[in-house]
Each structure stands twice: as C-alpha cells, then as structure tokens.
Amino acid sequence: MINDKYIKKDIIMRNRIKNRMNKSRRDDISSTVGFNPRSIIMEILVILLIMVAGCEETKRYEISGGDSTPPGRPIFIDSEPLPGGARIFFRPPADEDVLSIEAAYSNAAGKKVRFVASYFAKSLDVYGFDSEGEHTIEMYAVDRAGNRSTSIYETVTSLEPPVVSVANTIQVLPSFASMLLKWNNLLRENLHVSVDFSFTQGGVRRDYTTVFASHQSETRAIENLNLQNDEPVTVKVNISDKYGNIVPAADTIIILLTDGVINKAGWGLRTSGSVMDDAVQAKGTNLEAVIDGENDAILPGNYFITDDDNPWNIMIDLGDRYEISRIVTHQRRSGGNDTRGNLYQGDNVMAYNLYGWNDTRQNWEWWLRHSIIPPVVRDISEYETFGREGDMTFIYPEVPKFSKPTRWIRFEAIDGKYISEITLYGRKAQ
C-alpha cells in the first residue's frame, strides 16, 4: 500500500513527463531541437525511486491488528530547563514501527499531563510544572499498533513557572471608586487572574468574583465600587494556567480612594483666540457646550466643533482651586444613519493631553496623554450606552492619586475636531 502523498507525487511527475513529451513532439514538427531523451529517462527513474521509498515508508504507518509486541524503550540522553518545564533529548528505539515518543507526569491535582514527539524528533518539550526545581517524568515509546514500551523514569529540572512568576508581580491598588490590578507577564503565557473580593455596605455583606484572561503585562480595573472610607474591601487573587496549576497571588484589605464630581456652576472659559502661556483658546461653534452639564448622546446638537487645526486647546477656569482625580469626556453623537451616529468615529476627539496650571511657575504642567479606544460591542445600539457614560481616565493611571491643586485646566485635543462635554472629578484643595 502506498501513502497518498506519494501517489500525488507520482501523478504530478507523470503529468510533467506527459507535458514535456507533448511539447517535444510539437517542437519536432518544426525542429529537432528541444527533445532531451536523457532528461525524460532521469525523471522516470526519480518516479520509481519515490514509489519504492513510499512503499517502504508506508510500512511504518500500516496498522497491524495482530501485532502485540511492544517496542523497545527510548533512551534518555539529557535535558535542559525551561520556564515551568524541560526540553528532553532522547534516542528512539530501533523498532521500525515506532511512531512516537511520549512523556508524562501527574500534576498537583493528580491529573496526568502528556506530551508527544514524532519518532524522528531529537527532543521533546514538557511544560506545566507547578514549581522551580526537580521533577520526575515518565517516558515510553508507542508503535503503529498502539503498543507501549515499558516506561523509564527520569529527573528533570524546571525554571520558575510563568504562573508563579506572574503571581509574584501582582499588585492590588486602591483607586477612585475602583481598584486596580497590575501584573507582569514577560513570557506572554495564557493565564487567568481570578479576583475574589468582598465588602460590607449598608450592613449587607457582598461577595464578588471577577476573572481576567491575559497573555501580557496589564493593568485591569474593577470599577463602580462606590464605597466610603469606613468600608474596606477584602481581596484575594489567584493565578491559574491551562495545566491546572493555581497559585495564590494576593490576600489583602484595601480602602478605596474617594472623590466626587466637581460642580460646574463656577466654571468659565477663556475667550476664543486668547492666550495663556503660549496656549491659544480654540475658535469654533458652541464652545460653552463642553461645560454645560449636557452631552450630545442625550441632547442632540450639544457639542463644540472647532475651526482650528490639531492640536487645539480648551482652557477652563474651575472657579476655585481643586485637586483633580479623573476626567470624563463625552463625544458627539449627532449625524450618521443609525443609532451609533458619530460615536467613536468621524472627527470626534480620540486622543488628548491634559494640563494643570502651576501657580508657582506660572506655566502649564503636563499631566497625562490619553487615547480613547472604541468599545467592542455585540450590537450597534450599544454605542449609545457608551456614549451616554463617556470615556473616563485617571489623572495618574499607573498609581491613582490626586493632582496638585489648580484652578485652571487645559484640554489639548491632538486628534479630532469636535467634543460634547468635559467633566472632572476630585476634591477642593486642602
């Protein structure tokens, strides 16, 4: 019996010969030049060699129901450590019907984890160990009839597993009405970060679980936790991988940071075209809309559109000195042919810088640069929900805290022509 791949090669070679001979016949009509009998003979010999090799190779894959003889054992040569695993070098047994070499071990849950390498490979990688150091693995050979050789047991050494190294980097940080979780995943392994947290609010205990899937270093937020200073949050974090390893990463109690929406009743805007420390107030239509407390997703037409090229500025007088914690921007929704309108597209501002006025130095002090990422939605109608909520970011996203006291803020749009509303959170300067 000949393997399909060799039959295909045979057909291809036959077609090549046929085409070449037809071409030679056509050439013979006008000239004897172009016909090369020696070349055709060589191609026929190649076909015969392929057919012979195919027959020999196919023997390895033929199923023999009557074969109950196990193959010989593989020979362990050496190993080298890998993160959470090891690379095993081996020599397969001499049996001509050997198909694969396998290695296995039992994880912490008692489940057997198995890895397979082809008979012609020189090494086999094993992963999923739950700790750094020595581990025992089982190795054996399997033939075409499914017979297993007797096992050999070898000790290999593993480097620190990714599930452990990531767990060692977990940070749980209190934030404004939320908490942040940060971790480093330098090897970009697929892991799950499970967060169990609880708190008592209004005399009622509440328990929640959130799971993040991640293959990179990240900062994730658990938001909308509107708690007071006397309402601590108990947090437990576990990291798990696809091999069944679960590693405790954090067990702590935190107090969330508290802030509030800054009242816009005392806010004001510089006159369009006026200058403050070389920054020019934007010119355009309906500038007052950005601080009137309404947004275009609720009140159509309530947005500012500028005549200026990027970048352009909106400078806001807060009416008093405040420490700022976060900013929320709302986009223009008006226009378009569906419920999405212009949300997260068109000329909406999608990136900006934020500055605060430094009274001591009498200049603008840069606080942050933020890019707005369009949300992933299942239905186009969900854009309206996001448009109503707005896009929020912390003034100091890495380690949330209040800004220095300031009376003026400067919003510098670097990508976009229109915006509906700017809202700030914080507290009155101490």
N, C-alpha and C positions, 0 to 999 in steps of 0.2 A: 504493500500500500504506500502511495506517495503522498506526501503532505501537500495541501492546497497551494501553499506558497511556491512550491517547486513546479507544480502543474502550471501555475500562472507564468512563471519564468519560462517554462518550456513553450507555452503558447506565444509569448512575446518574441522569443528567439526564432520560432518557426515563421512568424509573420515578418520579422525582419529579413529572414533569408528569402522568403517568397517575394517581398517587395524589391529586394535587391536584384533577384534573378529577373523579375519583370522589367526592372529598369535596364538591366544588362541586355535583355532581348530587344528593348526599344532602341537602345544605343547601337545594337548590331545592325539595324536597318540602314543607318546612315554611316556607321563607322564601327570598326572592331575595337576602338579604344574605349575603356571603361569597364570591361568584363575582367574580373580577377578571380579565377578558379581557386587559387591558393587561399584567398580570404574566406571564400564560402566554405571550403573544407575545414578551416580553423574554427569557424562558427559552429559547424556541425559537431566537431569534437568537443567544444565548450558545452553544447546542449547535452551530449552524452555524459560528460563529467558531472553536470548539475543533476541529471537524473539519477546517476549512481549515488552521489552524495545525498540526494533527497531520500533515496531508499534507505541508506544507512542511518541517516539522522532520524527518519521516521520511526525506526525500530525503538528509539528511546521513548516515544510517546504512545506506542501501541499498548492498549490495555490487555493485560493477560489475566483473565479471571482465575486461572489455575495457579498463578504464582503466589505462594505464601511464604517465600523465603525473604526475610528482612535483609536489607543492605548492610554493609559494614558501617561502623561508627565514623563520624567526621573526626578529624584531628585538629585539636585546638593548638594554634601557633602562638598567638599573643593578643593583647587588647590595649586600647588606648582610651583614656577617659574623655567623656563628653558631658556637657551640662545635662544632668539628670539621666545619663546613660553611658554607653560604652560602645566603641567600634571593635568588633571581634574579628580577628583574622583566623582563617581556618583552611584546611585542605580536605576536599570531599573524598569519600571512599572511592575505590577503583571500580565499583559496580557500574556496568554500562547503562543500567536502567534507573540510576538515581536522578530524581527530578529536582529536589530542593533540600536545603539545609535549614533547620528551624531552631530557634532559641526561645526559651520561655522562662518566666518567673512568676511568682504569686505576689500580688500587691498587698497593701495593708488590709484591704477588705477581704483577702483570701481568694480574690478572683485571679485566674491565670491570664497573663498577658503574653501574647505570642507574636513573634516576628519571623519572617520568611525571606530567604535569599535563594536565587536560582543556583543550580548546581555548578554553573560556570563562573559564579562570582567568587571573589577572593576575600570578601569581608561582609559582615552583617552588622547593621546598627541596631542597638537595643535602647529604648527610651522609657521614661516613666518612673524611674526610681524616685522614692519619696525623700531621699536624704543623700548627702555627700558621703563618700567613703566606699567600703567594700560591700559587694552584693554577690549572691550565688545565682548563677544561671544554669539552666538545663539545655543541652544541645543534642540533636539527633538528626539523622538523615531519613528522607522519605522517598520511596521509589514509585514507579509508574502505576503499580498495583495498589498503592496506598499503604504498603508495609513500612513500619517504622523500625529503625535500628534501635539497639539498646542505647540508653542515654549516657552522656558523660556530664559531669558537673564541674563547673569551673568558677573561680572567684575573679570578678572584675571590679574595677574602681570607677566611681562616678564623681564628676564635679557637682557643685551645688545645683540642684534642680531649679528651673525657671520659676516654678510655683513657690519655692522658698525664697529665691532672690527678690521676686516681686513683693511677696508678703513682708519682707524686711524693709521695703521702701514706703509702705502705706502711711499716709498722713491723713488724719481726720481734723479738719479745721473748722472752727465756728465761723459763720458768716452772717450776713444780714437776712433774717427770716429764712435762713437756709444753712446747710453745712456742705463743705467741700471735701471730696476725697481725691487724693493725688497719689500716683504711683509711677514707678519707672519700670518699663518692660523692654529692656535693651535688646533682648533676643527676639522680640516680636512674636512670642508664643501665644496661641489662642488660649485664653484663660477666662474664668468667671470670677467676678468680685461680688460676693454676697454680703449685703449690709442689713443687719437686724438692728432696729432702733426702737426705743420706746420712751414715752414721757407721760406725765400726768397733767391734764389740762382741765380746769374746772372740776377737779375732784374725780375725773374719769381717766383711767389708765388706757393708753392707746399703744398698740404694738403694730409695727410695720416691717416688711421685708422688701428690699429692692435689690435686683441682680443686674449687674452690668457685664456685658460680654465685651472683651477687649483683646486686641493683639498689638497694642502700642502703649507708650507712655501717655498718660492722660490726666486731666482734671475733670471730674464729674461733680455735678451739683444735685443735691436733694433739696427742692425748693418748696415755697409756700408753707413754711413752718412758722406761723405767726405766734411765737411764744414770748413770754416775759422773762425778765432776769431771774425770777424765782422759780422757773420751770426748766430744770436741767433735762438733758437728753442722754440716755444711756445707749452707747453704740458698740456693736460687736461686728467685726469684719472677718470673713474667711475668704481665702483664695483657693480655687479648685481648678484642676486640669482634666483633660479628656481621658487620662489613665486612672481616674478615681481618687487621686490624691487631694486631700483637703487640709489646708494649713491655716491655723488661726493667725490673723494679722494684726488685730487691734481689739482692745476691750477697754473702753474709756467712757468718761462722763464729761460732757461739754455744756457750756452755757452759750446760747446763740447771741449774736450781736443784734441790737435793736436800733431802728431808725424810723423815720416817718416821712411822708410826702411833704415837701416844703411848699407852704402856701404861696400861691402866685399873686395874691391880692396886691402885694407890694412890689411886684416885678415891673421892670421897664426895659425899653430897648434904646440903644443909641440911634441917632438919626442916620438914615441910609447915606452912605458916602463919607461919614465922619470917621476919624482915625483915632486909634488908641494904641500907642506903642507900635506903630507901623502896620497894625491890622486895620483893614477897612471894612466898615459895616456894609453888608450886601445890599444891592439895589434889586428891586423886583416888585412883585404884586402881592399884597396882603401879608406883609411881614408880621403884623400883630397876631396872625393866626397861630404862630408857633407857641404862644404863651397864654392863649385864651381859655385853656382847660378843655377844649373840644378837639376831636380828631376826625379826619375825613372818612374813616370807616363808619362813623356814626352820623356825622353831619357832612354830607356831600358838599364838595366845593370849599371846605375849610382847610386850605393848605397854602403854603408860600411857594412861589416859583421865582427863581432869580434870573436876572439878565446877565449875570457875571459868568466868566469862565471859571472852571475849577482851578485852584481851590477858592472858596469864598467863605465869609465869616458871618456868624450871628453872635453879637455880644450882648449879654443880658445882665442888667443890674438887678440883683436879688433884693434890694431894699434894706438889707442888713447883712451882717457877717454870719456865714454858715460854714459848717464842716460837712462836706458832701461825701456820700457813701456810694451812690449809684445813679445812673442816668437811664431813662426810658425814652426812646424815640418812637414816634408813630409815622407811618408812611401815607402818602397819597393813595387813595383807592379809586377816586373818580376816573371815569374813562374806561375803555375796554368794552368787550362784548359779552362778558359773563360775570359771575359773582366775584371772581378774583379781581377784576378791574386792572389797576396798575400795580397792585401789591407785589413787591419783590421783583419788579421788572420795570421797563420803561426808564425814565430818568429819576426814579426815586434815589435818595441818598443811600448808598450801600457801604460807604466807608467814611470815617471821620476821625479827626483829632479833637481832644478836649483839653482846654487850658483853664487854669485859675489865675486870678490876678494876685501877684506878690506885692503886698503893701510896702515891705521893707525895700525891695529892689526896684519897685515901680516898673515892673515888666510882667509879661505873660509867662507863666510857668507851665510847661507841658505836663499833662497828667497821663493821658493814655491815647492809644490809637485803637480803633475798633472797626472790624469788618462784620457786616451783617450777613449771615448765612441764610439763604432761603430755606424755609422749613420743608421737610419731607411730608407730604400729605397723601392720604389714600383717595380723597375726593376733592375736587377743585373748590367745593364750598368751604372747606376747612381753612382756606386762606383768609376768609373773612374773620374767623375766630382769632387767628394770629394777628391780623391787622388791628383788631379791637384791643388786644392785650398789649401790643407794642413789643419792641425789642429792648431788653434790659442787659446792662453790663455793669460790673463793679468798677469803681474808680481805680482800685488796685486789685485786679483779678487774681494775682498769684497768692497774695496774703491779704484778704479783705480787711480794710480799716478805713477810718475817716480821713478826709483830706485836711490840709492846713486850712485855717479859717480864711474865708474870702468873701468879698461882696460881689465880685464880677466873675462871670464865666464866659469863655469864648468857645463856641462850637464852630469848628473849621471843617466844612464838607470838602472831601477830596475826590468824591466820585458820585455825581448825581446833580440834579437841578432843582428838585423840589422835596419838601418835607412838610408834615402836617402839624406835629406837636413835639415839644421838648418838656420832659418832666424830670425833676430832680428829687432824690431822697437824701436825708441827712438829719442834722440837728443844729440848733442855734449854737453859735460859737460859745465855748465855756468861758 
